[in-house]
Structure formats: C-alpha cells, structure tokens
Amino acid sequence: MIGGSMAGLLAARALAGTYEEVLIVDRDVLPSGPVHRAGVPQSRHAHWLLAGGLEALESFFPGISGELVAEGATSLDPQQDCAWFFDGHPVERAPSDMTCLMMSRTLLESRVRARTEGLPGVRTLPRHEVTGLLATTGGGRIDGVRAVRRGRPGPVLELRADLVVDASGRASRTPLWLRELGYRPPREDRVRVGVTYVTRRYRRASHHLPGILAIGRHVTPDRRRGAALYPSEDGCWMVTLAGVLDQEPPLDTDAFTAYGCSLGDPGLRQILGEAEPLDVPVRARFPEAFRRRYERLRRPPEGLVVIGDAMCATNPTLAHGMSVAALQAQALRDCLRTGTAGLARRYHRRAARVLTVPWTATRTSDVGPYASGRRRSAFLWAADLARTALCAAMERDAAVTRACLRLAHLTRGRRVLFSPRVLAGVVSALARLALPSVPSGQGGGPPSGRPPQPRRTPDRDHEIETRLPLP
C-alpha cells in the first residue's frame, strides 16, 4: 500500500479480508491521535463525510459512526439541518432519509487508522518513500515496489507483493513508473478550477444559529465567492471561505471577516462577528482538477490498482474526496471477493463508475472560460442551464432538493433527477424564471452564449435574511 491517508487506510481494510499481510508504506510517521501532519496539508480545512461515504465506511467498520459522535463529530440530516445556497437560491429545508457526519479530518482519519491498524496482518512502514515499481521478468505483472528511508542514507528496499495499491494522492508517480516499465500511462483529463480556500476556527456557543447545524454557499461562474460553516469537535465552528481566480480569500483577520460578511449570509455574519476566534486563518490552493483514465488502458498491468486522489482529484469545494475513497475501497473489496484474475481491469472500471457524479460536478464547476472570455462548450452550456433550473426548483420544492442531495451525496445515480416528480418541479421552476431566448452558436447549438439566468430582485440578500432563522 503506497500511502497511509484515508484512501490508503480504507484500501488496506478492503485488502485485509483477502490477504494475510497488508503493509502500508508512508512518508510520515503516522500519528495515533487526531493531529495534523505534513502529508495531509488540507487537514486544517473543513471536511465532511457524505451520506454515501458514511454508508461505505460503516460497511467496513460497523459502529464507527457512534464512536465518532462520542468523540465530538456531529451527525445531521443534510437537508433538514443545513442552510444551503445554490446558484442564488436558498434551498427548501425538510427531513430526508440521509445522514452524514461533520468533524475534523484529523478525528476521522485517526479513528479509521486505529480500526485499520487493529486488524490482523495490517502493519505500517513509516518514514519510507516509494521510488518505483517492480515487475516480473518480461514486465507482465507488477510484483512490488522499491522504497528508501527518508532523511537518512540507507539501502533501497525491494518490497515484493501480490498486489500493489497506489493511494499516494495527487502527487502519484505511477504514470511515470509505468512508462519506465514500457507501459503506456493513462490518459489524463484536466479541468481548471482555480480555487483558493482559507479556514479559521471559532468557539461555538449555544445561541449560535438556532435550528441550523451547517451553512453552505456554493461557488458558481457568476458568484466566484463561497463559504462553508461546519461544526467540529471541541466545541468549535470551522469557517472555510472559498474564492475562484481573482476572488481569493485573504489571510488578514479583518479582511477575512469582511470577505465572509460580503456573501450576505446572516448566519455566517453572526459567527464571524460574534464568535471568539481560536486561531489565525490558514490557506490552501487547488489550481486544477484531474482524472487519470486507468479504466481505459488497453494493457493494464496485473498486480497494480490505483485509488482515491491518485486516480482522480476533484474540486475540493464539492467535498467528494473522502467519500469517493470509501466507495472505491468498497469496489475493490467487492472485486476481490470474486477472485484476483483480471482484478486491475475489473476494479478500475468499477472505480471509474464511482467517479461519474463527482467528475461531472467538477467539470461543470469550471469557471475558466467565463473568466477569460473563451467560448464554452455545448456540454457546459447545457450543464449551466440544468443547474439554473434545478436550483430554482430547489428553492421551493423539497422533493427536488432531496433528489439533488441524494445525487450530491453519492447515494443515487443521475437517474434520480429524471423521476416524474423531479421533472414536474423543474418544469414549474422554468415557468417562473421568464427565460430569454436561447442564444445561437455554430452548428445550431448554444455554446457561444451564456445560459439563461433567473430574474432576481436587487435586494436578494435581504430576502434571504428573512428566510433563515436568526437569534
């Protein structure tokens, strides 16, 4: 196992039911408790486990949700307990059939690590860096890795294995190593994201946000500032401000507060203005998302599979990363149950299906063409139109909101949006929008123009303020 973060730990759990020994090789010393480490720089920012990811996690570790809640995680209904704001619309709040968890990344990872390392046959090799793949004579199969100890000279270790799993994250070097062995590396698809996010923690008080456990204002091409406010353990709020391209959130504390208040959300203004700050703002940048198409390799080497961000790094503001890793680990476990013959091809195809919704969401969140004045594709134009209609419907229709959240939380596929009930809600919303005429473009399509936009009142934020509960 290359890498011991969430994807690596979950993959190790998937392997433990098939292999007698699972070795996790990581560059860091893996901590026993919920502390930050250099190998996970994004751990200081807001994270949450989506409903689909939580279901997968429970399938590996029954009862882990209760353990996390006992240690301070917050269990909530993502529709009833959260104030979401999509594309200029506050969504309709109502009970749903979904449950998710909000907590720090460090708490979740420490609990998953403790459960994984407690399994028979699972052990770790810290402070070692994998430098290449080993192959059988003729290169027909990957049968191990080369590794060296970090920080001190020493011999190169050759670690032989029946299966190598790359869970090393965005910095994965597997494509390079495959080329060195004579394999064609996977094709890479890339999407400019240009997201910068800055996070600060605040002390939580009982009078804060009555009836609301989280706030989310999503970035769109027309609104390149967003925010997430999540509860975290130790009695605090975690506020993450996100901006795209030139709308980068500042690190200065006063400017951070002003940036957050500029979004016009009364709950966010309350926390930024009243709550006690617990630290200084910290920043992370995510310039580009990518997807490596291992499922399309004509000659994938046996003995090697890739999981998590090493396969696909999506837009972090969509919060898919940890849940995708859990669902891909579940796919790996299911593939192993039917044997190891043809595992690489079978697994990568199933892992690719897990990415259908997250990668589509990342592609449609691309704002680069809008910012640069370049013409958008027909796909992105249609996606913008669909988002406009769905978000308008979500403002008044709890059934449409529930369907969209099921899709976003990876518990349902795209077909959930095509039920008669959802389509009726969207048609009703379209009738309210007073859409302008469809712009023309080459080939009779609309890609040269902007998608229709809803007619909004000038004082939209004042209207929103009256819809959210205030102290």
N, C-alpha and C positions, 0 to 999 in steps of 0.2 A: 504494500500500500504506500503510494507516494503522497504524503501529506496527511496531517492529523487534525485538520479542522473539521467542520460539520460534515462536509461531503465524505471525507476520509473515514470519520468515525462511523457514519451510517453505512458506508460501504463495507467496513470491517464487520459490522453487525450482520449484514447480509451474507458475508462470506463464512461467518462462524458456524453456520448450520451445515456447511458442506466440507470445509477444510479443517484439518486437525490443528493447524497453526496459522495464525494471521499476524504478520509483522507490519507495524505502522512505522514508516521512516519519516521523520520530520526534522526541519532545520532548527527548530526551537526546542527548549526544554518545556514540555507540556505541563502546565500547572495543574495542581489538584483541586484548586478552588476557582471561584469566579473573578479572575484578574485579567487585565489586558496584557497582550503580548505583541511583540513586533510583527509576527507573522500574520496578524489579523488587524491591520490598521483601521478597518471600518468598524471595529467592535465598539467604538465610542459613540456611534450614531444610533438612531432609532431603528429597532428591528421588531418584527413580529412574525409569529408563525401562523400562516394562513390556515383556514379550516381544512383544506386538502392535505397540507403538510402535517397538521396535527394528527389527522386520521392515520397517515402513514407512520408517523412517529409512534403512536400508540400501538400499531401493529407490531412494531419491533420491541417496544418496551412498555408492556401493559402497566398502567398505573402511573406513568411518568407525569401526566398532567397534574394529578393530585400532588405529587412531590414538588413540582414547580410552583404550584399555587401555595403550598405550605411554606415555600421559601420566598414568597413575595410576588410571584407572577400574577397577572390579572386575567381572569377568564371572562370573556364577554361575547355578546351577540353582535356581530359586525354591522348589522342593520339597525337593531334597536338601540344599542348603547353608544353609537358613534355619530358624529355630525360630519357627514361627508359633503364635499362641494365639488361637483364635476362640471367643467365647461360653463361656468357661470350659473349653475343651478344647485341649490341645496336639495339633497335627495330626501325622499319620503322615508321617515323612520317608522319601523314596525317590527314586531317579532319575526324572527326567521328560524330555520331549522339548523343553523350553523353555530359553531363555537370555535373561537380562536383564542390564542394566548398572546399577551403582550408582556415583555420583560426585556432585560438587557441581553445582548448577545452573549456576554460572558457567563451569565447564570445558566442559560440554555446549554451552551457548549460544555460547561463544567459538569452539569448533570448527565448529559449524554456521554461524556467521556468516562465518568465514573461507572455508568452502567455498562459501557462497551468494554472497558478495561477489566471489569469484573468477570467477563465471560471466560470460560476455559479455553486456553490456547491463544488468546489475544495478548500480544506484548508490543512494546514500543521500543524504537531505537532513536533516541533524541540526539540533537546536535549533529545530524548527518545530512548531507546533501546528495541527492541522486544526480549523477553526471551523465548517465547514458543507459541504454537498454542493451541487454544481452540476448543473442539469438542462437538457435541451434545451427548446426552445420548446414549450410545451404540457405540459411535465413528464413526457413519456412514457418518458424514459430518463435515467439518471444518467450524466453525461459528465465528471465531475471533482470537485475539492474546492477549497475556499478554505483558505489557510494563512497564518499570520503567524509571524514570527520571535519566539522567546521572549526576554524580558529586555531588549529594546530596541525603540523605536518604528520602524515601517517600513511600507511599503506592504503591502496584502493581495495575496497571490499567488493567481492563478487557475491551477490545475494541471489541464489537460484530460487525459482518459484514456479509452481504450476500455473499461476495466474498473477499478472501484474495489473494493478488498478492505479490509474493516474487521477489523483484527486488533489493535484497541486495548485489548482486555481487558475486565475487569469494568466499567470506567468508560465504556464505549462510549456515545456520544451519538447513534448512528444512529437509534434510535426517535424522539428529539426532532426530528432533522433531517428524517426522513420526514414527520412531522406538519407541519412548517413548509412542506413542499413539497406538501401536500394529500393525502398517502398515509395510510392507516390503519396505525399502528405495530403490530408483532407483539404478540400476547397474551403475558403473562409468567406463568409458573408459579413459585411461590416455596416454599421449604422452610426452616423454621427449623432451623439447625444448631447455633449457639451454641458453636462450637469455639474454644478458645484453645490455641495451642501455643507452647512455649518450647524453644529449642535451645541446646546447648552442645557444643563440640568437645573431644575428649580424645586424648592421644597413644596411638597403638596399639603394643602390644608383641607379640612372637612367642608368648608364653604365653597370651595372651587368647583365651578361647572356642575351645578346640581343636575342630575339626570344624564350627564354626558361623561363617558369614560375616555373618549379619544376624539380628536379633530383631524380632518384631512382636507387640504385644499390642493388639488392636483394641478400640476403644470400642464399647460396646453400651448399650442403655437401662438395663440392670441394673448395668453396670460403666462408669461415666462417666469413668474414667481409662484412658489408654492410653499406649503408648510405641512408638517405632521406634529401633532402633540399626542404623546402616548404616556400612559402610566408605566412606571418602572418600580422595581423593588426598592426597599429602603425609604419608602415614603417620598418619592420624588416624581416630578414630571420630566420627561425628556422632550425638548423642543428642537426639531430639526427644520431649518429653513433651507429651501432649495431654489436655485436660480439657474436659468439656461443662458449660455453665451454671455452677453454683456450684463445680465441681471444677477451677477454673482453676489451672494450674501456677504456682508462684511464681518470681520473678526472683532473690530472695536465694539465694546459692550453697548455703548449708547447707540451706535449706528445699527447694531444687531437688533436692538429693541425697536428702533424706528422702522427698520426693514420689515419686521414681523407685523407691526401695527399697520403698515401701509397696505396689508392684504385685506383690511376691513372686517376681520372676523372678531366679534365681540369677546368670545371665549379666549381666543389667543391674546387679545389685548389685555384681558384681565390677568392672565398668568404672567405675561411679560411686564405688566405694570405694577402688580401687587406682590407676586410671589418672590421669595428670597432666592437669589441665585446661589448655586452651590459650587460653581466652577466657572472657568472662562470658556468662551466659545472655541471649538476645535473644527477644523476644516478637512474635507476630502473632495477630490475631483474625480470625475468619471467622463473622460472625453469621448469615448467610443465604445459601443457595444459590438460584440462579435459572436458568430456561431461557426463552429468547425464541423463540417459535414462528414463525420465519421461514418454515418449510416449509408453514405453514397460511395464509399471506397469499393472499387471493383475487386481488389485483392487484399482484404483486411487481414493482418497477421493474427493468427490464433495466439492465445495466451496474453492478450492485452485488451483492456477496456478503459474507457475514459468516462468520468462522471463530474457533475457539478460545473463550476465555472471553467474548468479545463476544457469542457465541451462547448459551453455557451455562457457568456456573461451578459445578462440582460440589464435594462435600465434599472438602476437601484431604487429609484423613486417608486417603482411599481411593487417592490417588496416580494419578488418571486424567488429570490436566490435560495434561501434555506429550504423552502417548501419544495422547489424543484429537485434539490439534492435528495430530500427524503423520498420523493416519488420515484426518482431514478434508482435509488438504492432498493426500493421495493421491486422495481422492474428487474434489477439484477438478481435479487433473491428468487423471484418467480422463474426467471430463465434458468437459474442453476437447478431448480427443482426438477427440470426436465432433462438434466444432463449437461455435460460440458462440450459436447460435439457441436461445432458451429456457433459457439457461445458469442464470439465477438460480433458476428453479423446479426444474430438474433437480438442480443442486448441493445446494440446501438440503434437498431430500428425501433425498438420499444422506447428507448430513452429519447429518441427524436420525437415520438408522439407526445411525450410529456411536455415537450417544448412548443407544441403547436400554439397554444394560447399565449404563453409568455413572450415568445419571439414575435408573434403578430402584434402584441401590445407594444413591444419595443419599437418595431418598425413604424407603427402608426404614431408613436410619440416623437418621431424625428422632426425637429424644427429647423434644421439646417437650410432647406430650400426656401422657407419663408424668410429667414433672416438674410439670406444672400440675394434674394430676388430671383433665384433659379426656378424654373417651372417644375411643378410637382408631377409625379406620375399619376396615371389613372387610378392605380391602386390606392395611393394616399388620398387622392381627392375623394374617392368613394368611401374610404375609411373615415375621413373627416365628416362627410355627410351623415354616415351612420352614427357616429359619435354624437353629432349635434342632435339628431332625432332621439336617440336613446337617452341622452342626458336630460333633454326637455321632458321626456316621458317619466324619468325617474323622479322628477320634482313633485309629481302629483300621484304617481301610481306605485304603490308598494309592491305589487306583483312584478312589475318591470324591474324595480330596484332589486328585488330578491333574485331574479334571474340573472341580472348583470353581476351581482355579488357572487352568486354560485360559480359563474364563469371566472371571475377575477380570483376567487379563492381556490380554483382548480378542483372543485368537486363535481363539475359538469363540463361537458364539451360545448362547442359552439352551437349545437342544435338547440340548446336551451333557449336561445334567442329567437327561434323560429316557431315557437308554440303559438297557437291561435290567440291565447290570452296576451302574450307579449306583443305580437304583431298588432293586435287591436289597440293596445296602449300607445304604440309608436305612431300608428295612423292618426289617432286622436291628437297626439302631440304635434304631428306635422300640420294638422289642420289649424292649430293655434299659432304656428310660427309665422305665417304670412311670408313664405319663402319667395325670393326673387327668381327670375327666370334662370334656367340652367345656362352657364357660360359655354361658349363653343370652343373647340380646340381641334387640333389636327386629328383626322380620322373620325370626325364626328363626335369625339369624346370631350369630356370636360376638363382635362388635366391642366390647361393653361390658366384656369381661373381659380378663385378661392371657393370653397364650399359655401352653400347658403348658411347664413348666420341668423340666429333668432333675434327678434326685435326686443331690446332690453330698455328698461327705464333708466334715465340718467342717474337716479339715486338708488342703484341696485343694492349697495351695501346697507343703506338704511332699511330697505325691505327685508334683507337677510337678518338684520339685527332683531327685528320684531318677531322673527320665526324661531329663534333659538332661545332657550331658557336662560335668563340672566339672574344673578343673585339679587 
